[in-house]
Amino acid sequence: MRSAVCVLLYKVRMREALEQAKAVLLDAGNGNPRRDAELLLLHVTGKTRAYLLTHPHDLLTPEQLTRYRELIARRATHEPIQYLIGEREFYGLLFAVTPDVLIPRPETEHLVEAALERIPLDQPIEIADVGTGSGAIAVALAVARPQARITAIDISPAALEVAKKNAVAHGVGDGVRFSESDLLEAVGEETFDMIVSNPPYIAEVDRETLAAEVRDFEPAGALFAGPSGLEIYERLIPQAAERLRNGGWLLLEIGAGQELSLRRLLTDWNSVSFVDDLQGIARVAVAQRP
């Protein structure tokens, strides 16, 4: 009798599970409870949204239900859904992500586009991606420009492992090499035609202004630069001046409101310009080595 009761308790239909999960997330203050509950249900079941809409009465297996409720409980604590699912789309490519790496964001696609505008289609070019994280920038560039030779650099060994897996998954494992380094310190006397970076640029004083998903779960070392938020730029820009070949390009993602500060830091560089995001906020600094 007890086993029969247990079986009945686990007989939960997909639509019922979805509604229960939505209520849990709504109570937790989630801004998109329906979307997140649905994404996690599709992840657990391996089904498509079309299947869910046409088969709402399908039963979840006990294993699926247990896993789903575990993920919903974690999402209720504001853990990013990308970490729960283990992937994130960036520049039309799907990247594995873990709590060891920053979740790739749409604004970083402006950095990739600005870089591609300056990378020839039919010539080999040496590029360094400083602070590669998941490898999103390096892999996106390698896929779009197969002749480019890219060095993906990060201070975190765990992040480099994620980046390596993403490079292999997208077939560019041979076109991207990986280096553990604090900025450009470990590259020796090597020089590049282009250096790109999405470095930490958030000031410590702004920590509490961030959403819980970011502040409490994404790696602090990939977010916070120091008291002013400019500390990494102040170190990286002089290093880039030494490691770029004549006429080489430096492209940096920047935070909202940092344009004037970056202009000052790039005073001695040529062709300094900025790329705005869709809201008209400067998000990428571009400069050419004299």
C-alpha positions in Angstrom: 0.0 0.0 0.0 2.8 2.4 0.9 4.5 1.9 -2.4 1.3 2.5 -4.3 0.8 5.8 -2.4 4.4 6.8 -3.3 3.7 6.1 -7.0 0.6 8.3 -6.9 2.5 11.1 -5.2 4.9 11.1 -8.1 2.2 11.0 -10.8 2.5 14.7 -11.7 1.7 15.9 -15.2 3.9 18.4 -17.0 1.4 21.2 -16.9 0.8 20.6 -13.1 4.5 20.6 -12.4 4.9 23.8 -14.5 2.2 25.6 -12.6 3.5 24.5 -9.2 7.0 25.7 -10.2 5.7 29.0 -11.4 4.0 29.6 -8.1 7.3 28.9 -6.2 9.3 31.3 -8.3 6.6 34.0 -8.1 6.7 33.8 -4.3 10.5 34.1 -4.5 10.3 37.3 -6.3 11.3 36.0 -9.7 10.6 38.5 -12.5 9.8 35.8 -15.1 8.4 32.8 -13.3 6.6 31.3 -16.3 9.6 31.6 -18.6 12.1 30.2 -16.1 9.8 27.4 -14.9 9.2 26.4 -18.6 12.9 26.5 -19.5 13.9 24.3 -16.6 11.1 21.9 -17.4 12.2 21.6 -21.0 15.8 21.1 -19.8 14.9 18.3 -17.4 12.6 16.5 -19.9 14.6 17.1 -23.1 11.4 18.2 -24.8 10.7 21.2 -27.0 8.2 24.0 -26.1 6.0 22.8 -29.0 5.9 19.3 -27.3 5.0 20.8 -24.0 2.1 22.8 -25.5 0.7 19.8 -27.3 1.4 17.2 -24.5 0.6 19.0 -21.3 -0.8 15.9 -19.6 2.3 13.7 -20.0 3.5 12.4 -16.7 7.0 13.2 -15.4 9.1 10.3 -14.2 10.0 10.3 -10.5 13.6 11.2 -11.5 12.5 14.0 -13.7 10.2 15.4 -11.0 12.8 15.3 -8.3 15.4 16.9 -10.6 12.9 19.6 -11.7 12.0 20.5 -8.1 15.7 20.7 -7.2 16.4 23.1 -10.0 13.3 25.2 -9.1 14.5 25.5 -5.5 17.9 26.7 -6.6 16.3 29.2 -9.0 14.2 30.5 -6.2 17.5 31.5 -4.5 18.2 33.6 -7.6 20.9 31.2 -8.9 21.2 32.2 -12.6 19.3 29.9 -14.9 22.3 29.7 -17.3 24.2 27.9 -14.5 21.3 25.6 -13.8 21.0 24.7 -17.5 24.7 24.8 -18.1 24.7 26.8 -21.3 24.2 30.3 -22.8 23.9 31.5 -26.4 26.3 34.1 -27.6 26.8 35.5 -31.1 24.7 32.6 -32.5 26.8 30.0 -30.8 25.9 27.9 -27.7 28.5 28.0 -24.9 28.9 25.8 -21.9 28.9 27.9 -18.7 29.7 27.1 -15.1 29.9 29.2 -11.9 33.7 29.5 -12.7 33.0 31.8 -15.6 31.0 35.0 -16.3 27.8 34.4 -18.2 28.3 35.9 -21.7 26.1 38.9 -22.3 24.6 40.6 -25.4 26.6 43.8 -25.0 29.8 41.8 -25.4 28.6 41.0 -28.9 29.4 44.6 -29.8 33.0 43.9 -28.9 33.0 40.9 -31.2 31.5 42.8 -34.1 34.0 45.7 -33.7 36.8 43.3 -33.7 35.6 41.4 -36.8 35.4 44.7 -38.7 39.2 45.0 -38.2 40.2 41.4 -38.9 40.9 40.6 -42.6 39.0 37.6 -44.0 41.9 36.2 -46.0 45.0 36.9 -43.9 46.5 35.3 -40.7 46.4 37.6 -37.7 47.5 37.2 -34.1 44.9 38.0 -31.5 45.0 37.9 -27.7 41.7 37.6 -25.7 42.6 38.8 -22.2 40.3 37.4 -19.5 38.7 34.9 -21.8 36.3 33.3 -19.2 34.1 30.9 -21.1 36.0 31.6 -24.3 33.0 33.3 -25.8 34.9 36.1 -27.5 37.9 34.0 -28.6 35.7 31.2 -30.0 33.3 33.5 -31.8 36.3 35.3 -33.5 37.9 31.9 -34.4 34.7 30.6 -35.9 34.2 33.8 -38.0 37.9 34.2 -38.9 39.4 30.7 -39.3 42.8 32.1 -40.4 43.2 34.0 -37.1 45.5 32.6 -34.5 44.0 33.4 -31.1 45.6 33.2 -27.6 42.9 33.0 -24.9 44.3 34.2 -21.6 42.8 33.9 -18.1 44.1 34.0 -14.6 41.7 31.2 -13.6 42.6 27.6 -14.5 39.0 26.5 -14.0 37.8 29.2 -16.5 40.4 28.0 -19.0 39.0 24.5 -18.8 35.6 25.7 -19.7 37.0 27.8 -22.5 38.9 24.8 -23.9 35.7 22.7 -24.0 33.9 25.4 -25.8 36.6 25.7 -28.4 36.6 22.0 -29.1 32.8 21.9 -29.2 32.8 24.5 -31.9 35.6 23.0 -33.9 38.3 25.6 -33.3 40.4 23.8 -30.7 43.4 23.9 -33.0 42.9 27.6 -33.8 42.8 28.8 -30.1 45.6 28.3 -27.6 45.2 28.9 -23.9 47.5 30.6 -21.4 47.1 31.0 -17.7 48.2 34.6 -16.9 47.4 37.7 -15.0 46.6 39.9 -17.9 49.5 39.8 -20.3 52.2 39.1 -17.8 52.9 35.5 -18.9 53.1 36.1 -22.6 56.7 37.2 -22.5 57.9 39.2 -25.5 55.2 37.9 -27.8 53.4 40.5 -29.8 49.9 40.7 -31.4 48.0 42.4 -34.1 45.0 42.8 -31.9 44.1 42.6 -28.2 40.5 42.2 -27.1 39.2 42.1 -23.6 36.1 42.1 -21.5 37.8 42.8 -18.1 36.4 43.3 -14.7 35.1 46.9 -14.6 32.7 47.2 -11.7 33.7 49.3 -8.7 33.5 47.6 -5.3 31.2 50.4 -4.0 28.7 49.3 -6.6 28.5 45.7 -5.4 25.2 46.1 -3.6 23.5 47.7 -6.6 23.9 44.5 -8.6 21.1 42.0 -9.0 21.4 39.0 -6.7 21.9 36.7 -9.7 25.1 38.6 -10.5 26.4 39.6 -7.1 25.9 36.3 -5.3 26.6 33.8 -8.0 28.9 35.0 -10.8 32.7 34.9 -10.1 33.7 38.1 -8.2 37.1 38.1 -9.9 35.4 38.5 -13.3 33.2 41.4 -12.1 35.0 43.7 -9.7 38.1 45.7 -10.6 38.7 47.6 -7.4 37.6 50.8 -5.7 37.2 52.8 -8.9 36.4 50.1 -11.4 39.3 51.3 -13.6 42.1 49.3 -12.0 42.3 46.6 -14.7 42.3 49.1 -17.5 45.1 51.1 -15.8 47.2 47.9 -15.9 46.1 46.4 -19.2 46.4 49.5 -21.4 50.1 50.0 -20.8 50.8 46.3 -21.2 48.8 46.3 -24.5 51.0 49.2 -25.8 54.0 47.0 -25.3 52.6 43.9 -26.8 50.8 45.3 -29.8 52.6 45.6 -33.1 52.6 49.0 -34.9 49.1 49.9 -36.0 47.6 47.1 -33.9 44.2 47.4 -32.4 43.0 47.3 -28.7 39.3 46.7 -28.1 37.9 46.9 -24.6 34.4 46.4 -23.2 33.6 49.2 -20.7 31.0 49.9 -18.1 28.3 52.4 -18.4 29.6 55.9 -17.6 33.3 55.0 -18.2 33.8 56.6 -21.6 35.5 59.8 -20.3 37.8 57.8 -18.1 38.8 55.5 -20.9 39.4 58.5 -23.2 41.9 59.8 -20.6 43.6 56.5 -20.3 43.9 56.2 -24.1 45.2 59.8 -24.7 48.4 58.7 -26.4 46.6 56.2 -28.7 45.4 56.8 -32.3 41.9 56.5 -33.8 40.2 56.3 -30.4 36.5 55.6 -30.8 33.6 54.1 -28.9 30.8 51.7 -29.9 27.4 52.3 -28.3 24.9 49.6 -27.4 21.3 49.6 -28.4 20.5 52.1 -25.6 23.1 54.6 -26.8 25.5 53.8 -24.0 29.2 53.5 -24.9 30.2 49.8 -24.4 33.4 49.3 -26.4 36.5 51.4 -26.5 38.6 51.0 -29.7 42.1 52.4 -30.1 45.1 51.9 -32.4 48.6 51.7 -31.2 50.7 54.6 -32.6 
